[in-house]
Amino acid sequence: MLNEFKYALKYYEYSESIYPNSSLVLYHKANLLFQMGNNDKSKEILLKLIDKNHKEAPLYILLGRIYKSQNNDKKALTQFQLASSLDQSKDIIIKNLINSLERRDDSIDI
C-alpha cells in the first residue's frame, strides 16, 4: 500500500507544479501525507491554505485529525468546532470525531 501512496504523491506533486495555488490539489496532497504518517508536512500545507483565507470545513477536520493523532486533544477539539461552524452538513462527522476525543479523555470541556 505504501507504494500506492508514493505513486499517488508523485501525481499530486506533478499536479501542484501545474496548479500551485489549487486548494483542491493541496488539500488532497495533505490528506495523502496524513495517511502516510507525515503529519508535519500535512499540517504545514493545511496551515498555509488556512493562512491564504481558505475557510472550508474539510481543512479544519483534517487538521483536527492530525492534532488528535498527536494526542493534542484540545487543539483537535478547536479545529473540529471551527469545522462545525463553517459547515453544518458535516455535524454528524464532527460530532463523532469529538465523541472519540471524549472517550479518550473525560477531562475535555465542550
WOWOVEN-V586592 format. One record per pair of residues at least 24 apart in sequence whose ideal C-beta (glycine too) atoms are under 7 Angstrom apart, sorted by the first residue. I is the first residue (numbers start at 1). GAP is how many residues later the second one is. Records with the same first field share a line. If there is no record, write none. Layout:
I = GAP  GAP
This chain:
5 = 27  30  31
8 = 24
23 = 26  31
27 = 31  32
30 = 32
31 = 31
34 = 28  31  32
39 = 27  30  31
42 = 24
55 = 31
56 = 30
57 = 26  29  30  33
60 = 26
61 = 33
64 = 33
68 = 33
73 = 28  31  32  35
76 = 25
77 = 24  31
